[in-house]
Amino acid sequence: MPKGPQTFKGRDLTRAIKATLAAGVSVMRAEIEPRTGKIIVVLADPKNQVEQTATAGGNPWDEVLKP
């Protein structure tokens, strides 16, 4: 049995992330709603980027060698 209509394509997600990066904004993560295919791009806060990396299992030396 078919799983249903395809709600999004990989290239749609790639375009959304590339457009965000071209605007000069960092992407923290991307989410896709399974039923609608709605793509949500969660932006990274530049002020808290170091804390987010550390809590996400980042390299402990990032904090020591911070410029």
CHARMM internal coordinates of N, CA and C (Angstrom, degrees):
IC EDIT
DIST 1 N 1 CA 1.4442
DIST 1 CA 1 C 1.5207
ANGL 1 N 1 CA 1 C 110.07
DIST 1 C 2 N 1.3109
ANGL 1 CA 1 C 2 N 116.31
DIHE 1 N 1 CA 1 C 2 N 142.32
DIST 2 N 2 CA 1.4664
ANGL 1 C 2 N 2 CA 118.82
DIHE 1 CA 1 C 2 N 2 CA 177.03
DIST 2 CA 2 C 1.5254
ANGL 2 N 2 CA 2 C 110.59
DIHE 1 C 2 N 2 CA 2 C -70.02
DIST 2 C 3 N 1.3053
ANGL 2 CA 2 C 3 N 114.47
DIHE 2 N 2 CA 2 C 3 N 150.62
DIST 3 N 3 CA 1.4596
ANGL 2 C 3 N 3 CA 120.79
DIHE 2 CA 2 C 3 N 3 CA -179.77
DIST 3 CA 3 C 1.5179
ANGL 3 N 3 CA 3 C 112.43
DIHE 2 C 3 N 3 CA 3 C -80.73
DIST 3 C 4 N 1.2994
ANGL 3 CA 3 C 4 N 118.21
DIHE 3 N 3 CA 3 C 4 N -10.83
DIST 4 N 4 CA 1.4548
ANGL 3 C 4 N 4 CA 121.69
DIHE 3 CA 3 C 4 N 4 CA -177.80
DIST 4 CA 4 C 1.5143
ANGL 4 N 4 CA 4 C 110.10
DIHE 3 C 4 N 4 CA 4 C 119.21
DIST 4 C 5 N 1.3065
ANGL 4 CA 4 C 5 N 116.37
DIHE 4 N 4 CA 4 C 5 N 178.43
DIST 5 N 5 CA 1.4637
ANGL 4 C 5 N 5 CA 119.38
DIHE 4 CA 4 C 5 N 5 CA -178.28
DIST 5 CA 5 C 1.5311
ANGL 5 N 5 CA 5 C 111.40
DIHE 4 C 5 N 5 CA 5 C -68.95
DIST 5 C 6 N 1.3034
ANGL 5 CA 5 C 6 N 114.69
DIHE 5 N 5 CA 5 C 6 N 148.64
DIST 6 N 6 CA 1.4594
ANGL 5 C 6 N 6 CA 120.48
DIHE 5 CA 5 C 6 N 6 CA 177.28
DIST 6 CA 6 C 1.5192
ANGL 6 N 6 CA 6 C 107.72
DIHE 5 C 6 N 6 CA 6 C -74.64
DIST 6 C 7 N 1.3286
ANGL 6 CA 6 C 7 N 116.28
DIHE 6 N 6 CA 6 C 7 N 124.03
DIST 7 N 7 CA 1.4647
ANGL 6 C 7 N 7 CA 120.09
DIHE 6 CA 6 C 7 N 7 CA -174.21
DIST 7 CA 7 C 1.5239
ANGL 7 N 7 CA 7 C 113.47
DIHE 6 C 7 N 7 CA 7 C -91.55
DIST 7 C 8 N 1.3259
ANGL 7 CA 7 C 8 N 118.49
DIHE 7 N 7 CA 7 C 8 N -22.05
DIST 8 N 8 CA 1.4546
ANGL 7 C 8 N 8 CA 120.88
DIHE 7 CA 7 C 8 N 8 CA 177.16
DIST 8 CA 8 C 1.5161
ANGL 8 N 8 CA 8 C 108.31
DIHE 7 C 8 N 8 CA 8 C -154.15
DIST 8 C 9 N 1.3071
ANGL 8 CA 8 C 9 N 114.57
DIHE 8 N 8 CA 8 C 9 N 164.10
DIST 9 N 9 CA 1.4564
ANGL 8 C 9 N 9 CA 120.94
DIHE 8 CA 8 C 9 N 9 CA 177.15
DIST 9 CA 9 C 1.5217
ANGL 9 N 9 CA 9 C 108.62
DIHE 8 C 9 N 9 CA 9 C -118.78
DIST 9 C 10 N 1.3041
ANGL 9 CA 9 C 10 N 115.99
DIHE 9 N 9 CA 9 C 10 N 153.43
DIST 10 N 10 CA 1.4552
ANGL 9 C 10 N 10 CA 120.62
DIHE 9 CA 9 C 10 N 10 CA -179.71
DIST 10 CA 10 C 1.5120
ANGL 10 N 10 CA 10 C 112.36
DIHE 9 C 10 N 10 CA 10 C -58.38
DIST 10 C 11 N 1.3220
ANGL 10 CA 10 C 11 N 116.26
DIHE 10 N 10 CA 10 C 11 N -34.38
DIST 11 N 11 CA 1.4680
ANGL 10 C 11 N 11 CA 118.72
DIHE 10 CA 10 C 11 N 11 CA -179.60
DIST 11 CA 11 C 1.5315
ANGL 11 N 11 CA 11 C 111.51
DIHE 10 C 11 N 11 CA 11 C -67.05
DIST 11 C 12 N 1.3448
ANGL 11 CA 11 C 12 N 117.42
DIHE 11 N 11 CA 11 C 12 N -27.59
DIST 12 N 12 CA 1.4639
ANGL 11 C 12 N 12 CA 120.07
DIHE 11 CA 11 C 12 N 12 CA 176.66
DIST 12 CA 12 C 1.5326
ANGL 12 N 12 CA 12 C 110.37
DIHE 11 C 12 N 12 CA 12 C -64.78
DIST 12 C 13 N 1.3147
ANGL 12 CA 12 C 13 N 115.89
DIHE 12 N 12 CA 12 C 13 N -43.05
DIST 13 N 13 CA 1.4605
ANGL 12 C 13 N 13 CA 120.18
DIHE 12 CA 12 C 13 N 13 CA 178.13
DIST 13 CA 13 C 1.5235
ANGL 13 N 13 CA 13 C 110.82
DIHE 12 C 13 N 13 CA 13 C -65.99
DIST 13 C 14 N 1.3229
ANGL 13 CA 13 C 14 N 116.41
DIHE 13 N 13 CA 13 C 14 N -42.24
DIST 14 N 14 CA 1.4705
ANGL 13 C 14 N 14 CA 120.95
DIHE 13 CA 13 C 14 N 14 CA 178.59
DIST 14 CA 14 C 1.5205
ANGL 14 N 14 CA 14 C 110.75
DIHE 13 C 14 N 14 CA 14 C -60.43
DIST 14 C 15 N 1.3207
ANGL 14 CA 14 C 15 N 117.38
DIHE 14 N 14 CA 14 C 15 N -43.76
DIST 15 N 15 CA 1.4712
ANGL 14 C 15 N 15 CA 121.03
DIHE 14 CA 14 C 15 N 15 CA 179.38
DIST 15 CA 15 C 1.5232
ANGL 15 N 15 CA 15 C 111.46
DIHE 14 C 15 N 15 CA 15 C -62.83
DIST 15 C 16 N 1.3316
ANGL 15 CA 15 C 16 N 116.72
DIHE 15 N 15 CA 15 C 16 N -41.66
DIST 16 N 16 CA 1.4653
ANGL 15 C 16 N 16 CA 120.25
DIHE 15 CA 15 C 16 N 16 CA -179.03
DIST 16 CA 16 C 1.5292
ANGL 16 N 16 CA 16 C 110.82
DIHE 15 C 16 N 16 CA 16 C -63.79
DIST 16 C 17 N 1.3271
ANGL 16 CA 16 C 17 N 116.44
DIHE 16 N 16 CA 16 C 17 N -43.30
DIST 17 N 17 CA 1.4744
ANGL 16 C 17 N 17 CA 119.68
DIHE 16 CA 16 C 17 N 17 CA -179.40
DIST 17 CA 17 C 1.5234
ANGL 17 N 17 CA 17 C 110.91
DIHE 16 C 17 N 17 CA 17 C -69.54
DIST 17 C 18 N 1.3369
ANGL 17 CA 17 C 18 N 117.67
DIHE 17 N 17 CA 17 C 18 N -41.98
DIST 18 N 18 CA 1.4683
ANGL 17 C 18 N 18 CA 120.27
DIHE 17 CA 17 C 18 N 18 CA 178.76
DIST 18 CA 18 C 1.5213
ANGL 18 N 18 CA 18 C 111.29
DIHE 17 C 18 N 18 CA 18 C -63.27
DIST 18 C 19 N 1.3200
ANGL 18 CA 18 C 19 N 117.64
DIHE 18 N 18 CA 18 C 19 N -39.07
DIST 19 N 19 CA 1.4639
ANGL 18 C 19 N 19 CA 120.70
DIHE 18 CA 18 C 19 N 19 CA 178.75
DIST 19 CA 19 C 1.5234
ANGL 19 N 19 CA 19 C 110.95
DIHE 18 C 19 N 19 CA 19 C -65.20
DIST 19 C 20 N 1.3179
ANGL 19 CA 19 C 20 N 116.74
DIHE 19 N 19 CA 19 C 20 N -39.40
DIST 20 N 20 CA 1.4586
ANGL 19 C 20 N 20 CA 120.53
DIHE 19 CA 19 C 20 N 20 CA 178.37
DIST 20 CA 20 C 1.5259
ANGL 20 N 20 CA 20 C 110.99
DIHE 19 C 20 N 20 CA 20 C -65.08
DIST 20 C 21 N 1.3267
ANGL 20 CA 20 C 21 N 116.49
DIHE 20 N 20 CA 20 C 21 N -44.15
DIST 21 N 21 CA 1.4664
ANGL 20 C 21 N 21 CA 120.35
DIHE 20 CA 20 C 21 N 21 CA 178.81
DIST 21 CA 21 C 1.5266
ANGL 21 N 21 CA 21 C 111.33
DIHE 20 C 21 N 21 CA 21 C -66.62
DIST 21 C 22 N 1.3384
ANGL 21 CA 21 C 22 N 117.64
DIHE 21 N 21 CA 21 C 22 N -35.64
DIST 22 N 22 CA 1.4614
ANGL 21 C 22 N 22 CA 120.97
DIHE 21 CA 21 C 22 N 22 CA 178.28
DIST 22 CA 22 C 1.5253
ANGL 22 N 22 CA 22 C 111.31
DIHE 21 C 22 N 22 CA 22 C -66.28
DIST 22 C 23 N 1.3247
ANGL 22 CA 22 C 23 N 116.69
DIHE 22 N 22 CA 22 C 23 N -26.54
DIST 23 N 23 CA 1.4571
ANGL 22 C 23 N 23 CA 120.86
DIHE 22 CA 22 C 23 N 23 CA 176.90
DIST 23 CA 23 C 1.5225
ANGL 23 N 23 CA 23 C 111.69
DIHE 22 C 23 N 23 CA 23 C -79.09
DIST 23 C 24 N 1.3337
ANGL 23 CA 23 C 24 N 117.01
DIHE 23 N 23 CA 23 C 24 N -4.13
DIST 24 N 24 CA 1.4538
ANGL 23 C 24 N 24 CA 120.82
DIHE 23 CA 23 C 24 N 24 CA 177.23
DIST 24 CA 24 C 1.5179
ANGL 24 N 24 CA 24 C 114.16
DIHE 23 C 24 N 24 CA 24 C 86.57
DIST 24 C 25 N 1.3198
ANGL 24 CA 24 C 25 N 116.46
DIHE 24 N 24 CA 24 C 25 N 19.67
DIST 25 N 25 CA 1.4573
ANGL 24 C 25 N 25 CA 120.79
DIHE 24 CA 24 C 25 N 25 CA -178.62
DIST 25 CA 25 C 1.5243
ANGL 25 N 25 CA 25 C 108.66
DIHE 24 C 25 N 25 CA 25 C -113.53
DIST 25 C 26 N 1.3301
ANGL 25 CA 25 C 26 N 116.66
DIHE 25 N 25 CA 25 C 26 N 136.69
DIST 26 N 26 CA 1.4643
ANGL 25 C 26 N 26 CA 121.13
DIHE 25 CA 25 C 26 N 26 CA 178.98
DIST 26 CA 26 C 1.5256
ANGL 26 N 26 CA 26 C 110.15
DIHE 25 C 26 N 26 CA 26 C -80.20
DIST 26 C 27 N 1.3099
ANGL 26 CA 26 C 27 N 115.19
DIHE 26 N 26 CA 26 C 27 N 146.38
DIST 27 N 27 CA 1.4582
ANGL 26 C 27 N 27 CA 121.46
DIHE 26 CA 26 C 27 N 27 CA 179.36
DIST 27 CA 27 C 1.5195
ANGL 27 N 27 CA 27 C 108.27
DIHE 26 C 27 N 27 CA 27 C -102.30
DIST 27 C 28 N 1.3396
ANGL 27 CA 27 C 28 N 116.57
DIHE 27 N 27 CA 27 C 28 N 127.17
DIST 28 N 28 CA 1.4544
ANGL 27 C 28 N 28 CA 120.04
DIHE 27 CA 27 C 28 N 28 CA 176.50
DIST 28 CA 28 C 1.5221
ANGL 28 N 28 CA 28 C 109.68
DIHE 27 C 28 N 28 CA 28 C -86.07
DIST 28 C 29 N 1.3340
ANGL 28 CA 28 C 29 N 117.09
DIHE 28 N 28 CA 28 C 29 N -45.09
DIST 29 N 29 CA 1.4566
ANGL 28 C 29 N 29 CA 120.79
DIHE 28 CA 28 C 29 N 29 CA 176.78
DIST 29 CA 29 C 1.5205
ANGL 29 N 29 CA 29 C 109.44
DIHE 28 C 29 N 29 CA 29 C -163.32
DIST 29 C 30 N 1.3105
ANGL 29 CA 29 C 30 N 115.45
DIHE 29 N 29 CA 29 C 30 N 165.54
DIST 30 N 30 CA 1.4595
ANGL 29 C 30 N 30 CA 121.54
DIHE 29 CA 29 C 30 N 30 CA 175.90
DIST 30 CA 30 C 1.5164
ANGL 30 N 30 CA 30 C 107.93
DIHE 29 C 30 N 30 CA 30 C -126.14
DIST 30 C 31 N 1.3245
ANGL 30 CA 30 C 31 N 115.78
DIHE 30 N 30 CA 30 C 31 N 139.61
DIST 31 N 31 CA 1.4621
ANGL 30 C 31 N 31 CA 121.71
DIHE 30 CA 30 C 31 N 31 CA 179.30
DIST 31 CA 31 C 1.5158
ANGL 31 N 31 CA 31 C 108.78
DIHE 30 C 31 N 31 CA 31 C -123.46
DIST 31 C 32 N 1.3261
ANGL 31 CA 31 C 32 N 115.72
DIHE 31 N 31 CA 31 C 32 N 148.86
DIST 32 N 32 CA 1.4595
ANGL 31 C 32 N 32 CA 121.18
DIHE 31 CA 31 C 32 N 32 CA 177.46
DIST 32 CA 32 C 1.5216
ANGL 32 N 32 CA 32 C 107.84
DIHE 31 C 32 N 32 CA 32 C -129.53
DIST 32 C 33 N 1.3354
ANGL 32 CA 32 C 33 N 116.51
DIHE 32 N 32 CA 32 C 33 N 124.50
DIST 33 N 33 CA 1.4574
ANGL 32 C 33 N 33 CA 120.00
DIHE 32 CA 32 C 33 N 33 CA 176.71
DIST 33 CA 33 C 1.5263
ANGL 33 N 33 CA 33 C 107.97
DIHE 32 C 33 N 33 CA 33 C -75.36
DIST 33 C 34 N 1.3241
ANGL 33 CA 33 C 34 N 117.41
DIHE 33 N 33 CA 33 C 34 N 124.73
DIST 34 N 34 CA 1.4588
ANGL 33 C 34 N 34 CA 119.86
DIHE 33 CA 33 C 34 N 34 CA -172.05
DIST 34 CA 34 C 1.5304
ANGL 34 N 34 CA 34 C 114.52
DIHE 33 C 34 N 34 CA 34 C -64.66
DIST 34 C 35 N 1.2988
ANGL 34 CA 34 C 35 N 118.65
DIHE 34 N 34 CA 34 C 35 N -36.08
DIST 35 N 35 CA 1.4707
ANGL 34 C 35 N 35 CA 119.88
DIHE 34 CA 34 C 35 N 35 CA -175.63
DIST 35 CA 35 C 1.5214
ANGL 35 N 35 CA 35 C 113.60
DIHE 34 C 35 N 35 CA 35 C -79.82
DIST 35 C 36 N 1.3320
ANGL 35 CA 35 C 36 N 115.81
DIHE 35 N 35 CA 35 C 36 N -37.96
DIST 36 N 36 CA 1.4620
ANGL 35 C 36 N 36 CA 119.14
DIHE 35 CA 35 C 36 N 36 CA -175.35
DIST 36 CA 36 C 1.5191
ANGL 36 N 36 CA 36 C 113.00
DIHE 35 C 36 N 36 CA 36 C -101.20
DIST 36 C 37 N 1.3242
ANGL 36 CA 36 C 37 N 117.39
DIHE 36 N 36 CA 36 C 37 N -21.16
DIST 37 N 37 CA 1.4544
ANGL 36 C 37 N 37 CA 120.91
DIHE 36 CA 36 C 37 N 37 CA -176.69
DIST 37 CA 37 C 1.5156
ANGL 37 N 37 CA 37 C 112.78
DIHE 36 C 37 N 37 CA 37 C 79.07
DIST 37 C 38 N 1.3293
ANGL 37 CA 37 C 38 N 116.52
DIHE 37 N 37 CA 37 C 38 N 12.16
DIST 38 N 38 CA 1.4620
ANGL 37 C 38 N 38 CA 121.29
DIHE 37 CA 37 C 38 N 38 CA 179.72
DIST 38 CA 38 C 1.5203
ANGL 38 N 38 CA 38 C 109.46
DIHE 37 C 38 N 38 CA 38 C -65.53
DIST 38 C 39 N 1.3274
ANGL 38 CA 38 C 39 N 116.89
DIHE 38 N 38 CA 38 C 39 N 128.68
DIST 39 N 39 CA 1.4587
ANGL 38 C 39 N 39 CA 122.80
DIHE 38 CA 38 C 39 N 39 CA -179.37
DIST 39 CA 39 C 1.5250
ANGL 39 N 39 CA 39 C 108.63
DIHE 38 C 39 N 39 CA 39 C -98.50
DIST 39 C 40 N 1.3237
ANGL 39 CA 39 C 40 N 115.63
DIHE 39 N 39 CA 39 C 40 N 126.43
DIST 40 N 40 CA 1.4607
ANGL 39 C 40 N 40 CA 121.97
DIHE 39 CA 39 C 40 N 40 CA 178.87
DIST 40 CA 40 C 1.5186
ANGL 40 N 40 CA 40 C 107.31
DIHE 39 C 40 N 40 CA 40 C -117.72
DIST 40 C 41 N 1.3229
ANGL 40 CA 40 C 41 N 116.48
DIHE 40 N 40 CA 40 C 41 N 122.15
DIST 41 N 41 CA 1.4630
ANGL 40 C 41 N 41 CA 121.68
DIHE 40 CA 40 C 41 N 41 CA 178.02
DIST 41 CA 41 C 1.5221
ANGL 41 N 41 CA 41 C 107.10
DIHE 40 C 41 N 41 CA 41 C -105.23
DIST 41 C 42 N 1.3272
ANGL 41 CA 41 C 42 N 116.26
DIHE 41 N 41 CA 41 C 42 N 118.06
DIST 42 N 42 CA 1.4601
ANGL 41 C 42 N 42 CA 122.05
DIHE 41 CA 41 C 42 N 42 CA 179.51
DIST 42 CA 42 C 1.5184
ANGL 42 N 42 CA 42 C 107.38
DIHE 41 C 42 N 42 CA 42 C -93.82
DIST 42 C 43 N 1.3201
ANGL 42 CA 42 C 43 N 115.62
DIHE 42 N 42 CA 42 C 43 N 121.91
DIST 43 N 43 CA 1.4588
ANGL 42 C 43 N 43 CA 121.41
DIHE 42 CA 42 C 43 N 43 CA -175.93
DIST 43 CA 43 C 1.5137
ANGL 43 N 43 CA 43 C 111.31
DIHE 42 C 43 N 43 CA 43 C -85.09
DIST 43 C 44 N 1.3124
ANGL 43 CA 43 C 44 N 115.57
DIHE 43 N 43 CA 43 C 44 N 147.74
DIST 44 N 44 CA 1.4643
ANGL 43 C 44 N 44 CA 121.66
DIHE 43 CA 43 C 44 N 44 CA 177.83
DIST 44 CA 44 C 1.5168
ANGL 44 N 44 CA 44 C 109.12
DIHE 43 C 44 N 44 CA 44 C -86.56
DIST 44 C 45 N 1.3033
ANGL 44 CA 44 C 45 N 116.09
DIHE 44 N 44 CA 44 C 45 N 138.69
DIST 45 N 45 CA 1.4540
ANGL 44 C 45 N 45 CA 121.82
DIHE 44 CA 44 C 45 N 45 CA 175.93
DIST 45 CA 45 C 1.5243
ANGL 45 N 45 CA 45 C 107.42
DIHE 44 C 45 N 45 CA 45 C -86.14
DIST 45 C 46 N 1.3375
ANGL 45 CA 45 C 46 N 118.53
DIHE 45 N 45 CA 45 C 46 N 116.81
DIST 46 N 46 CA 1.4615
ANGL 45 C 46 N 46 CA 119.89
DIHE 45 CA 45 C 46 N 46 CA -176.21
DIST 46 CA 46 C 1.5260
ANGL 46 N 46 CA 46 C 113.55
DIHE 45 C 46 N 46 CA 46 C -59.59
DIST 46 C 47 N 1.3318
ANGL 46 CA 46 C 47 N 118.13
DIHE 46 N 46 CA 46 C 47 N -28.74
DIST 47 N 47 CA 1.4572
ANGL 46 C 47 N 47 CA 121.05
DIHE 46 CA 46 C 47 N 47 CA -179.23
DIST 47 CA 47 C 1.5219
ANGL 47 N 47 CA 47 C 111.07
DIHE 46 C 47 N 47 CA 47 C -70.88
DIST 47 C 48 N 1.3231
ANGL 47 CA 47 C 48 N 116.95
DIHE 47 N 47 CA 47 C 48 N -35.26
DIST 48 N 48 CA 1.4604
ANGL 47 C 48 N 48 CA 121.33
DIHE 47 CA 47 C 48 N 48 CA -176.16
DIST 48 CA 48 C 1.5160
ANGL 48 N 48 CA 48 C 112.70
DIHE 47 C 48 N 48 CA 48 C -103.13
DIST 48 C 49 N 1.3097
ANGL 48 CA 48 C 49 N 118.03
DIHE 48 N 48 CA 48 C 49 N 12.52
DIST 49 N 49 CA 1.4527
ANGL 48 C 49 N 49 CA 121.12
DIHE 48 CA 48 C 49 N 49 CA -175.40
DIST 49 CA 49 C 1.5238
ANGL 49 N 49 CA 49 C 111.93
DIHE 48 C 49 N 49 CA 49 C -62.80
DIST 49 C 50 N 1.3332
ANGL 49 CA 49 C 50 N 118.57
DIHE 49 N 49 CA 49 C 50 N -37.26
DIST 50 N 50 CA 1.4567
ANGL 49 C 50 N 50 CA 121.53
DIHE 49 CA 49 C 50 N 50 CA 179.56
DIST 50 CA 50 C 1.5264
ANGL 50 N 50 CA 50 C 109.77
DIHE 49 C 50 N 50 CA 50 C -67.07
DIST 50 C 51 N 1.3362
ANGL 50 CA 50 C 51 N 117.61
DIHE 50 N 50 CA 50 C 51 N -43.72
DIST 51 N 51 CA 1.4616
ANGL 50 C 51 N 51 CA 120.52
DIHE 50 CA 50 C 51 N 51 CA 179.77
DIST 51 CA 51 C 1.5190
ANGL 51 N 51 CA 51 C 110.94
DIHE 50 C 51 N 51 CA 51 C -64.69
DIST 51 C 52 N 1.3365
ANGL 51 CA 51 C 52 N 117.96
DIHE 51 N 51 CA 51 C 52 N -39.15
DIST 52 N 52 CA 1.4607
ANGL 51 C 52 N 52 CA 121.37
DIHE 51 CA 51 C 52 N 52 CA 179.82
DIST 52 CA 52 C 1.5170
ANGL 52 N 52 CA 52 C 110.55
DIHE 51 C 52 N 52 CA 52 C -65.50
DIST 52 C 53 N 1.3173
ANGL 52 CA 52 C 53 N 117.71
DIHE 52 N 52 CA 52 C 53 N -38.78
DIST 53 N 53 CA 1.4583
ANGL 52 C 53 N 53 CA 120.70
DIHE 52 CA 52 C 53 N 53 CA 178.36
DIST 53 CA 53 C 1.5204
ANGL 53 N 53 CA 53 C 109.99
DIHE 52 C 53 N 53 CA 53 C -65.34
DIST 53 C 54 N 1.3091
ANGL 53 CA 53 C 54 N 116.98
DIHE 53 N 53 CA 53 C 54 N -41.67
DIST 54 N 54 CA 1.4607
ANGL 53 C 54 N 54 CA 120.40
DIHE 53 CA 53 C 54 N 54 CA -178.73
DIST 54 CA 54 C 1.5263
ANGL 54 N 54 CA 54 C 111.20
DIHE 53 C 54 N 54 CA 54 C -66.52
DIST 54 C 55 N 1.3192
ANGL 54 CA 54 C 55 N 117.64
DIHE 54 N 54 CA 54 C 55 N -41.13
DIST 55 N 55 CA 1.4591
ANGL 54 C 55 N 55 CA 119.75
DIHE 54 CA 54 C 55 N 55 CA -179.34
DIST 55 CA 55 C 1.5227
ANGL 55 N 55 CA 55 C 111.58
DIHE 54 C 55 N 55 CA 55 C -74.59
DIST 55 C 56 N 1.3145
ANGL 55 CA 55 C 56 N 117.75
DIHE 55 N 55 CA 55 C 56 N -22.12
DIST 56 N 56 CA 1.4596
ANGL 55 C 56 N 56 CA 120.66
DIHE 55 CA 55 C 56 N 56 CA -179.86
DIST 56 CA 56 C 1.5241
ANGL 56 N 56 CA 56 C 111.44
DIHE 55 C 56 N 56 CA 56 C -87.65
DIST 56 C 57 N 1.3196
ANGL 56 CA 56 C 57 N 117.96
DIHE 56 N 56 CA 56 C 57 N 13.03
DIST 57 N 57 CA 1.4586
ANGL 56 C 57 N 57 CA 121.00
DIHE 56 CA 56 C 57 N 57 CA 179.13
DIST 57 CA 57 C 1.5108
ANGL 57 N 57 CA 57 C 112.19
DIHE 56 C 57 N 57 CA 57 C 86.50
DIST 57 C 58 N 1.3228
ANGL 57 CA 57 C 58 N 116.45
DIHE 57 N 57 CA 57 C 58 N 30.97
DIST 58 N 58 CA 1.4539
ANGL 57 C 58 N 58 CA 120.66
DIHE 57 CA 57 C 58 N 58 CA 179.78
DIST 58 CA 58 C 1.5204
ANGL 58 N 58 CA 58 C 111.79
DIHE 57 C 58 N 58 CA 58 C -69.76
DIST 58 C 59 N 1.2900
ANGL 58 CA 58 C 59 N 114.87
DIHE 58 N 58 CA 58 C 59 N 179.26
DIST 59 N 59 CA 1.4503
ANGL 58 C 59 N 59 CA 122.01
DIHE 58 CA 58 C 59 N 59 CA -179.33
DIST 59 CA 59 C 1.5251
ANGL 59 N 59 CA 59 C 109.32
DIHE 58 C 59 N 59 CA 59 C -73.66
DIST 59 C 60 N 1.3406
ANGL 59 CA 59 C 60 N 119.74
DIHE 59 N 59 CA 59 C 60 N 126.14
DIST 60 N 60 CA 1.4562
ANGL 59 C 60 N 60 CA 120.87
DIHE 59 CA 59 C 60 N 60 CA -179.28
DIST 60 CA 60 C 1.5233
ANGL 60 N 60 CA 60 C 113.40
DIHE 59 C 60 N 60 CA 60 C -63.36
DIST 60 C 61 N 1.3326
ANGL 60 CA 60 C 61 N 118.19
DIHE 60 N 60 CA 60 C 61 N -21.10
DIST 61 N 61 CA 1.4614
ANGL 60 C 61 N 61 CA 120.87
DIHE 60 CA 60 C 61 N 61 CA 179.14
DIST 61 CA 61 C 1.5257
ANGL 61 N 61 CA 61 C 111.64
DIHE 60 C 61 N 61 CA 61 C -75.23
DIST 61 C 62 N 1.3275
ANGL 61 CA 61 C 62 N 118.46
DIHE 61 N 61 CA 61 C 62 N -14.27
DIST 62 N 62 CA 1.4648
ANGL 61 C 62 N 62 CA 120.07
DIHE 61 CA 61 C 62 N 62 CA 177.44
DIST 62 CA 62 C 1.5226
ANGL 62 N 62 CA 62 C 110.49
DIHE 61 C 62 N 62 CA 62 C -59.96
DIST 62 C 63 N 1.3094
ANGL 62 CA 62 C 63 N 117.54
DIHE 62 N 62 CA 62 C 63 N -38.82
DIST 63 N 63 CA 1.4608
ANGL 62 C 63 N 63 CA 121.44
DIHE 62 CA 62 C 63 N 63 CA -179.57
DIST 63 CA 63 C 1.5308
ANGL 63 N 63 CA 63 C 110.43
DIHE 62 C 63 N 63 CA 63 C -71.84
DIST 63 C 64 N 1.3130
ANGL 63 CA 63 C 64 N 118.14
DIHE 63 N 63 CA 63 C 64 N -38.16
DIST 64 N 64 CA 1.4669
ANGL 63 C 64 N 64 CA 122.11
DIHE 63 CA 63 C 64 N 64 CA -178.67
DIST 64 CA 64 C 1.5201
ANGL 64 N 64 CA 64 C 111.08
DIHE 63 C 64 N 64 CA 64 C -69.07
DIST 64 C 65 N 1.3297
ANGL 64 CA 64 C 65 N 116.34
DIHE 64 N 64 CA 64 C 65 N -42.42
DIST 65 N 65 CA 1.4599
ANGL 64 C 65 N 65 CA 121.24
DIHE 64 CA 64 C 65 N 65 CA -175.47
DIST 65 CA 65 C 1.5262
ANGL 65 N 65 CA 65 C 113.15
DIHE 64 C 65 N 65 CA 65 C -95.18
DIST 65 C 66 N 1.3206
ANGL 65 CA 65 C 66 N 117.11
DIHE 65 N 65 CA 65 C 66 N 17.71
DIST 66 N 66 CA 1.4639
ANGL 65 C 66 N 66 CA 121.42
DIHE 65 CA 65 C 66 N 66 CA -178.90
DIST 66 CA 66 C 1.5187
ANGL 66 N 66 CA 66 C 110.19
DIHE 65 C 66 N 66 CA 66 C -60.02
DIST 66 C 67 N 1.3569
ANGL 66 CA 66 C 67 N 117.44
DIHE 66 N 66 CA 66 C 67 N 129.80
DIST 67 N 67 CA 1.4740
ANGL 66 C 67 N 67 CA 119.82
DIHE 66 CA 66 C 67 N 67 CA -178.24
DIST 67 CA 67 C 1.5095
ANGL 67 N 67 CA 67 C 113.01
DIHE 66 C 67 N 67 CA 67 C -68.21
END
COOR INIT
IC SEED 1 N 1 CA 1 C
IC BUILD
